[in-house]
């Protein structure tokens, strides 16, 4: 009951501060209860570190990112799809940890959150770069916020976001292992790398016939946008979910035989 009330208060706060939509707050409540039940306060604090840091970066420098949000139809207000895309894999691994007792599933839980945090920090901090990012598909400069594009600032932010979660995990564990710290940090960062590659080649993207901008929204400037690449089922949320899941699953490849 204490865990439920704590998660409920945080979700209401996220909704009131417009970091979460109503559906996002409800989904965060369910996810928080799952993680809180299976991994208690440590799981909630690690999830909270991701949510709080991501929310802070989302709210900072909003003026500099307003044009990007308008063009790509993105928002700092997270709905249910974004909540499950970022936290769903972590919930899967913590449930596996509960039923198997394997600490490697616990490391996978941390890596999944590290990947989600890595992608979020890159998405929020990267657009603040003075230079336009470079598309890994065309190797040309593209508009800021374009999926599959990288910048030096965004890459550093991605690595920092993964390291931050990995460090928080071991602080909560009250122990530290360099090899595992590096493993989780690298897995989280590589999850972001997969997100970038998927965004460049497979994620669905449209071109607005009015403003000629690339966008992830099927409707833009009040008219239907023209699909330019990708698969219809591979949107931003499915890419986020897959990258976090692969980061966690990658950890399991290192289980000692």
Secondary structure, DSSP 8 states (H G I E B T S, - for coil): -HHHHHHHHHHHHHHHTTSB-HHHHHHHHHHHHHHHHHHHHHHHHHHHHHHHHHHHHHHTTHHHHHHHHHHHT--SSB-HHHHHHHHHHHHHHHHHHHHH--HHHHHHHHHHHHHHHHHHHHHHHGGGSSS--EETTT-SB--TT-TTEE-HHHHHHHHHHHHHHHHHHHHHHT---HHHHHHHHHHHHHHHHHHHHHHHHTB-EEE-TTT--EES-SEETTEE-EEEESBTT--HHHHHHHHHHHHHHHHGGG---
